[in-house]
Amino acid sequence: QLQLHESGPGLVEPSETLSLTCSASGDSITRDSNFWGWARRAPGKGLEWIGTVQFGGSTYYNPSLHGRATISLDSSRSQFFLSLRTVTAADTAVYYCARLTFTRYFDLWGRGTLVTVSS
Amino acid sequence: DIQMTQSPSTLSASVGETVTITCRASQSVTTWVAWYQLKPETAPALLIYKTSNLQDGVPSRFSGSGSGTEFTLTISSLQPEDFATYFCQQYRNPPWTFGQGTRVDIK
């Protein structure tokens, strides 16, 4: 049974880069039909899709992030990554990694990791 | 972007009650809607996809309906483990967008 687990710093300073890793265990992440992505939930707000990467390396991002996000995949290590540049307090959120189906709903999630942006 | 407006934002109910959560899309998403359950310190769970399809392992007391711009999630005979926050999501057009969430509290 595939499981996803987020890891990374819980505190990032303003204007720095937030970097998170999602590690998959229990199964392969190399099936072409799946997509791998990130979403977040800021305090008191709803969920926001950040972006998605496909096994072949194609990426798709939410325009609301204005080009600050990069998602990459290392299938040999069963990991994928999020980098979010030039963070502000508005980027404080619980960040989730997830698997998306071909039609783009999220069928498997990690437990999430809280990232606080503060000096 | 397609806006998903979810209501109510909070709902208080008792065990055994039936509750309904509504999600309205700012434009038609045909039937490309999913519903999720979030609890603190646990991975979010997919409940329903394509409006009314129950994800494997999800109890049959959860059901979904709708089309176009209006969708509902119904929980029949609420159980103690159902007290959580629920979100809808449209996946008709990118960017994929979610509702603001409905927290279901114990009355």
Interface residues (C-beta under 8 A of the other chain):
Chain A: L4 R41 K45 G46 L47 E48 W49 Y60 N62 P63 S64 Y96 A98 T101 T103 R104 Y105 F106 D107 L108 W109 G110 R111 G112
Chain B: D1 Q6 W32 A34 Y36 L38 E41 T42 A43 P44 A45 L46 Y49 K50 Q55 F87 Q89 Y91 P94 P95 W96 T97 F98 G99 Q100 G101
